[in-house]
């Protein structure tokens, strides 16, 4: 199992939890289960999902000012 703490700072979880309306514990659980993803930059995100106007396969996504992108799948 991947160590989430290696990729995600607790401050990022707290900030993003407001967007997704989840608490940090719920977000960690979603990350562990693969229902939420973290991308280090736009290029990594575009590599997986492409550069489109809408992303039907995602229920929501958010980009932080440090370039990380968090996604939540449907």
N, C-alpha and C positions, 0 to 999 in steps of 0.2 A: 504494500500500500504506500502511496506517495505521501510524504510528510507535507501537509498543507502549509505549515508554518515556514517552510523553505521558500514558498512562492507568494504568500499573502501575509501582510502585516495586519495586526488587530485593528489598527486605525482605519485601514482600507475596508475591513469587514464592517466596522461601525458606520462608516460613511455610506457604503453601498447598501447596508441594511435598510436605510431610510428609503432608498429608491425602490427596492424590491419589497418593502414592507414586511421584512422578516427580521428576527433577532439574529445576532451573530452565531448562536448555537445552531439554529435552523440552517443558516448558510453553510456552516462547516459540514453539517450532515448532507446537504445537497451536493457540496463539492466532493465529499467522500463517495457519494453514490453516483457521481457522474452526471447529475442533473443540472449542475452549474459548472461553468468553465471559466478559467482565467487565462487571458492571453497577455503576453508581455508588451505587445505593441499591435498597431493596426495591420502591419504586414502579416503577422501570424494569424490574426483574425480573418483577413481577406484570403489568406491561403486556404483556410478551411471552408469559409462560407461565401467567398467572392465579394466583389464590390457591387452591391445592389441597392436599390431604393428601399426595399422592404425585405425582411427576413422572416418568411412564413414559418420556418422551423423553430424560431425562437419566440418565447412568450415575452421576453424583455431583454434589454442589454443596456450597459452603461459604460462610458469611458471616463476614467479618472484623469486629473490634470497631469499625472505622471506617465500617462500613455497606456496604462493597463486597461484592458477591456474585460468586463465581467458579463457573462451571458447566462441566461436561464432558459433551458429548453422547455418545450411544451410537454 
